[in-house]
C-alpha cells in the first residue's frame, strides 16, 4: 500500500512541445509547395548576387524565418510549419538552391563562355549538375563519420539551428539572438565582416586562431613584407602542402580496421528505445557522442563517390566532344584526373567549412587548374575540367551546414537514431528540390546575364588563366617551397583541428579587418569562458549565431542593391 503514492519511475518528464514519432516529409503538400517557392527565390538570389556583385549569400536563415512566419498565419493548413523540423527542411531547400545556382552552376558554365566556346555552355551545365548531385550525395552519406563529424563546428549550421530554436522557444534566447542579428545586419551595412566574429564564437579555437593569423598575414603582407603574398602563389603552396597531408590523414582514417565500439553504443542504445521514450531512455547515452558512419561505410562512400565522379567526367567528355581534342590515352587520363580533382576538392573545401564556415573553393580549384597546366592538359579540356571541379565543394559544405542544423534540432528526440536518419534523408530530398530549381533558373537566365557582361569574377580568373597560362616559370618552385610549412602545420594540428588547411584558407582570403574580428572574438571567448564557466558556451553560441544570421540576412538583402 505505501507504493500507491509513488509515481512510476520510468515515466518520461513532460515536454512543452509534443514531439512527432516520425520526421516530417517533403512530400507533404504544404511543405512541398513552400520548398519549391523558397528554392526558386534562393536560386534567383544566388544567381543575381554572384553575377552582379561576385558574392554568394547563405540564405538558410532567410528560409527558416519565412517558414516561421508561414507557420504563424492563422490557417489550419499552415499550422504545421511551426514545427522546427519543417522549418529545417525549408532552410535546407533554399540554401541548397542558392549555393547551387551561384557557386556550382552559373560559375561553372561561365568558364567555357568566357573562354570563347559558347557551344560548350550546355554540355558544361550538364556536367556541373551531375557533379553537384554526386557532391551532395557523398556528404549526405559521410556526415556523422570521424572525418566529417556532426559534433564539429559547422558554424552557419549552428547559426541556423539557434535561429530556429530561438523562434520556437522565445524568451531570453530570442532576445540575445535578435540582438546579435541586428548587430550582424549593422555590420554588413558598415562593410564590417562580423560573420567572422560569429564564426570565432562557434568553431574550433586552434583552427580559427590559424585562420585569423592567415587573414592578418594576407591583409598586412604589403606593409610587413613589401609584397602581396596573394599574388605570388604562396597561399596556394601552403594549401597544397596542407591539402596533401589532410588527404593522407583521411586515408589513414579510412584504412583503420578497428572500430571503436563505444563510439557506436549511443546510436544503438537510442535505436533500442521505445517510440515515445519509455524504458531504456534513461540508460541511453548522449547521442551527441555517437558516430553514425563507421570507417567501413565512409570508405565505401568515398570509393563509390570517385566512381560516380568518373562516370560524370565521362558524360562531360562525351557531350563536350573531347574525343576530337585528345588521344584515347589522354582522354582516359583526363577522366581519371577530373574525378580525383572533384573528390579531393570537395573534401578539402568541406574540412575548411566544417571548422570555420568559410570554404576556399576558388583557391583549391585554381590549384588543380595550375596542376593541369603543368602536366600539359589542352586548353579546352582544361576549361571543362575546371568547370566540373568548381561545381563540387560549395554544395558539399552547404549540405554539411544544413545537416548540422538538423542534427542540433533532432538531438533531444527519443528514439534518436531512427529519427535522425529519417531527418537526414528528408533534408537530402529538400536539397534535391533546391537543385532542381537552381538548374531551371540558371538554364533560363544565363544567356541574359552573359549578354550583359554579368560574369562571375572567379570564372573570368579561371578562363584567363587557362588562356594565358601561368606566366611565371617559377610557380612550381614556389608551390613546392611553401607546401612544406603548410604540411608541417597540418601535421601539428591533426585531423580534428585542420590547422594547416585553415592557415591556407586565411592566406587565400582578402577581407579587410576580418582578422581583427576573428582574433578579438577568440580573446573574448577564452576570457568569458573562464569567467562564466560551462554556461559561457551556450551564451556565446547564441551571440555568434546572431552575428552570422544578421550577416547572412544583410548579404541576401544586397539583391536589392544588385537590382
VENMO-V744015 format. One record per residue. N is the residue number from 0. SS is DSSP state (a for helix, b for strand, c for the rest). Layout:
n:N ss:SS
n:N ss:SS
//
This chain:
n:0 ss:c
n:1 ss:a
n:2 ss:a
n:3 ss:a
n:4 ss:a
n:5 ss:c
n:6 ss:c
n:7 ss:c
n:8 ss:c
n:9 ss:c
n:10 ss:c
n:11 ss:c
n:12 ss:c
n:13 ss:c
n:14 ss:c
n:15 ss:c
n:16 ss:c
n:17 ss:c
n:18 ss:c
n:19 ss:c
n:20 ss:c
n:21 ss:c
n:22 ss:c
n:23 ss:c
n:24 ss:c
n:25 ss:c
n:26 ss:c
n:27 ss:c
n:28 ss:a
n:29 ss:a
n:30 ss:a
n:31 ss:a
n:32 ss:a
n:33 ss:a
n:34 ss:a
n:35 ss:a
n:36 ss:a
n:37 ss:a
n:38 ss:a
n:39 ss:a
n:40 ss:a
n:41 ss:a
n:42 ss:a
n:43 ss:a
n:44 ss:a
n:45 ss:a
n:46 ss:a
n:47 ss:a
n:48 ss:a
n:49 ss:a
n:50 ss:a
n:51 ss:a
n:52 ss:c
n:53 ss:c
n:54 ss:c
n:55 ss:c
n:56 ss:c
n:57 ss:c
n:58 ss:c
n:59 ss:a
n:60 ss:a
n:61 ss:a
n:62 ss:a
n:63 ss:a
n:64 ss:a
n:65 ss:a
n:66 ss:a
n:67 ss:a
n:68 ss:a
n:69 ss:a
n:70 ss:a
n:71 ss:c
n:72 ss:c
n:73 ss:c
n:74 ss:c
n:75 ss:a
n:76 ss:a
n:77 ss:a
n:78 ss:a
n:79 ss:a
n:80 ss:a
n:81 ss:a
n:82 ss:c
n:83 ss:a
n:84 ss:a
n:85 ss:a
n:86 ss:a
n:87 ss:a
n:88 ss:a
n:89 ss:a
n:90 ss:a
n:91 ss:a
n:92 ss:a
n:93 ss:a
n:94 ss:a
n:95 ss:a
n:96 ss:a
n:97 ss:a
n:98 ss:a
n:99 ss:a
n:100 ss:a
n:101 ss:a
n:102 ss:a
n:103 ss:a
n:104 ss:a
n:105 ss:a
n:106 ss:a
n:107 ss:a
n:108 ss:a
n:109 ss:a
n:110 ss:a
n:111 ss:a
n:112 ss:a
n:113 ss:a
n:114 ss:a
n:115 ss:c
n:116 ss:c
n:117 ss:a
n:118 ss:a
n:119 ss:a
n:120 ss:a
n:121 ss:a
n:122 ss:a
n:123 ss:a
n:124 ss:a
n:125 ss:a
n:126 ss:a
n:127 ss:a
n:128 ss:a
n:129 ss:a
n:130 ss:a
n:131 ss:a
n:132 ss:a
n:133 ss:a
n:134 ss:a
n:135 ss:a
n:136 ss:a
n:137 ss:a
n:138 ss:a
n:139 ss:a
n:140 ss:a
n:141 ss:a
n:142 ss:c
n:143 ss:c
n:144 ss:c
n:145 ss:c
n:146 ss:c
n:147 ss:c
n:148 ss:c
n:149 ss:c
n:150 ss:c
n:151 ss:c
n:152 ss:c
n:153 ss:c
n:154 ss:a
n:155 ss:a
n:156 ss:a
n:157 ss:a
n:158 ss:a
n:159 ss:a
n:160 ss:a
n:161 ss:a
n:162 ss:a
n:163 ss:a
n:164 ss:a
n:165 ss:a
n:166 ss:a
n:167 ss:a
n:168 ss:a
n:169 ss:c
n:170 ss:a
n:171 ss:a
n:172 ss:a
n:173 ss:a
n:174 ss:a
n:175 ss:a
n:176 ss:a
n:177 ss:a
n:178 ss:a
n:179 ss:a
n:180 ss:a
n:181 ss:a
n:182 ss:a
n:183 ss:a
n:184 ss:a
n:185 ss:a
n:186 ss:a
n:187 ss:a
n:188 ss:a
n:189 ss:c
n:190 ss:c
n:191 ss:c
n:192 ss:c
n:193 ss:a
n:194 ss:a
n:195 ss:a
n:196 ss:a
n:197 ss:a
n:198 ss:a
n:199 ss:a
n:200 ss:a
n:201 ss:a
n:202 ss:c
n:203 ss:c
n:204 ss:a
n:205 ss:a
n:206 ss:a
n:207 ss:a
n:208 ss:a
n:209 ss:a
n:210 ss:a
n:211 ss:a
n:212 ss:a
n:213 ss:a
n:214 ss:a
n:215 ss:a
n:216 ss:a
n:217 ss:a
n:218 ss:a
n:219 ss:a
n:220 ss:a
n:221 ss:a
n:222 ss:a
n:223 ss:a
n:224 ss:a
n:225 ss:c
n:226 ss:c
n:227 ss:c
n:228 ss:a
n:229 ss:a
n:230 ss:a
n:231 ss:c
n:232 ss:c
n:233 ss:a
n:234 ss:a
n:235 ss:a
n:236 ss:a
n:237 ss:a
n:238 ss:a
n:239 ss:a
n:240 ss:a
n:241 ss:a
n:242 ss:a
n:243 ss:a
n:244 ss:a
n:245 ss:a
n:246 ss:a
n:247 ss:a
n:248 ss:a
n:249 ss:a
n:250 ss:a
n:251 ss:a
n:252 ss:a
n:253 ss:a
n:254 ss:c
n:255 ss:c
n:256 ss:c
n:257 ss:c
n:258 ss:c
n:259 ss:c
n:260 ss:a
n:261 ss:a
n:262 ss:a
n:263 ss:a
n:264 ss:a
n:265 ss:a
n:266 ss:a
n:267 ss:a
n:268 ss:a
n:269 ss:a
n:270 ss:a
n:271 ss:c
n:272 ss:c
n:273 ss:b
n:274 ss:c
n:275 ss:c
n:276 ss:b
n:277 ss:c
n:278 ss:c
n:279 ss:c
n:280 ss:c
n:281 ss:c
n:282 ss:c
n:283 ss:c
n:284 ss:c
n:285 ss:c
n:286 ss:a
n:287 ss:a
n:288 ss:a
n:289 ss:c
n:290 ss:c
n:291 ss:c
n:292 ss:c
n:293 ss:c
n:294 ss:a
n:295 ss:a
n:296 ss:a
n:297 ss:a
n:298 ss:a
n:299 ss:a
n:300 ss:a
n:301 ss:a
n:302 ss:a
n:303 ss:a
n:304 ss:a
n:305 ss:a
n:306 ss:a
n:307 ss:a
n:308 ss:a
n:309 ss:a
n:310 ss:a
n:311 ss:a
n:312 ss:a
n:313 ss:a
n:314 ss:a
n:315 ss:a
n:316 ss:a
n:317 ss:a
n:318 ss:a
n:319 ss:c
n:320 ss:c
n:321 ss:a
n:322 ss:a
n:323 ss:a
n:324 ss:c
n:325 ss:c
n:326 ss:c
n:327 ss:a
n:328 ss:a
n:329 ss:a
n:330 ss:a
n:331 ss:a
n:332 ss:a
n:333 ss:a
n:334 ss:a
n:335 ss:a
n:336 ss:a
n:337 ss:a
n:338 ss:a
n:339 ss:a
n:340 ss:a
n:341 ss:a
n:342 ss:a
n:343 ss:a
n:344 ss:a
n:345 ss:a
n:346 ss:a
n:347 ss:a
n:348 ss:a
n:349 ss:a
n:350 ss:a
n:351 ss:a
n:352 ss:a
n:353 ss:a
n:354 ss:a
n:355 ss:a
n:356 ss:c
n:357 ss:c
n:358 ss:c
n:359 ss:c
n:360 ss:a
n:361 ss:a
n:362 ss:a
n:363 ss:a
n:364 ss:a
n:365 ss:a
n:366 ss:a
n:367 ss:a
n:368 ss:a
n:369 ss:a
n:370 ss:a
n:371 ss:a
n:372 ss:a
n:373 ss:a
n:374 ss:c
n:375 ss:c
n:376 ss:c
n:377 ss:c
n:378 ss:a
n:379 ss:a
n:380 ss:a
n:381 ss:a
n:382 ss:a
n:383 ss:a
n:384 ss:a
n:385 ss:a
n:386 ss:a
n:387 ss:a
n:388 ss:a
n:389 ss:a
n:390 ss:c
n:391 ss:c
n:392 ss:c
n:393 ss:a
n:394 ss:a
n:395 ss:a
n:396 ss:a
n:397 ss:a
n:398 ss:a
n:399 ss:a
n:400 ss:a
n:401 ss:a
n:402 ss:a
n:403 ss:a
n:404 ss:a
n:405 ss:a
n:406 ss:a
n:407 ss:a
n:408 ss:a
n:409 ss:a
n:410 ss:c
n:411 ss:c
n:412 ss:c
n:413 ss:c
n:414 ss:c
n:415 ss:a
n:416 ss:a
n:417 ss:a
n:418 ss:a
n:419 ss:a
n:420 ss:a
n:421 ss:a
n:422 ss:a
n:423 ss:a
n:424 ss:a
n:425 ss:a
n:426 ss:a
n:427 ss:a
n:428 ss:a
n:429 ss:a
n:430 ss:a
n:431 ss:a
n:432 ss:a
n:433 ss:a
n:434 ss:a
n:435 ss:a
n:436 ss:a
n:437 ss:a
n:438 ss:a
n:439 ss:a
n:440 ss:a
n:441 ss:a
n:442 ss:a
n:443 ss:a
n:444 ss:a
n:445 ss:a
n:446 ss:a
n:447 ss:a
n:448 ss:a
n:449 ss:a
n:450 ss:a
n:451 ss:c
n:452 ss:c
n:453 ss:c
n:454 ss:c
n:455 ss:c
n:456 ss:a
n:457 ss:a
n:458 ss:a
n:459 ss:a
n:460 ss:a
n:461 ss:a
n:462 ss:a
n:463 ss:a
n:464 ss:a
n:465 ss:a
n:466 ss:a
n:467 ss:a
n:468 ss:c
n:469 ss:c
n:470 ss:c
n:471 ss:c
n:472 ss:c
n:473 ss:c
n:474 ss:a
n:475 ss:a
n:476 ss:a
n:477 ss:a
n:478 ss:a
n:479 ss:a
n:480 ss:a
n:481 ss:a
n:482 ss:a
n:483 ss:a
n:484 ss:a
n:485 ss:a
n:486 ss:a
n:487 ss:a
n:488 ss:a
n:489 ss:a
n:490 ss:a
n:491 ss:a
n:492 ss:a
n:493 ss:a
n:494 ss:a
n:495 ss:a
n:496 ss:a
n:497 ss:c
n:498 ss:a
n:499 ss:a
n:500 ss:a
n:501 ss:a
n:502 ss:a
n:503 ss:a
n:504 ss:a
n:505 ss:a
n:506 ss:a
n:507 ss:a
n:508 ss:c
n:509 ss:c
n:510 ss:c
n:511 ss:c
n:512 ss:c
n:513 ss:a
n:514 ss:a
n:515 ss:a
n:516 ss:a
n:517 ss:a
n:518 ss:a
n:519 ss:a
n:520 ss:a
n:521 ss:a
n:522 ss:a
n:523 ss:a
n:524 ss:a
n:525 ss:a
n:526 ss:a
n:527 ss:a
n:528 ss:a
n:529 ss:a
n:530 ss:a
n:531 ss:a
n:532 ss:c
n:533 ss:c
n:534 ss:a
n:535 ss:a
n:536 ss:a
n:537 ss:a
n:538 ss:a
n:539 ss:a
n:540 ss:a
n:541 ss:a
n:542 ss:a
n:543 ss:a
n:544 ss:a
n:545 ss:a
n:546 ss:a
n:547 ss:a
n:548 ss:a
n:549 ss:a
n:550 ss:a
n:551 ss:a
n:552 ss:a
n:553 ss:a
n:554 ss:a
n:555 ss:a
n:556 ss:a
n:557 ss:a
n:558 ss:a
n:559 ss:a
n:560 ss:a
n:561 ss:a
n:562 ss:c
//
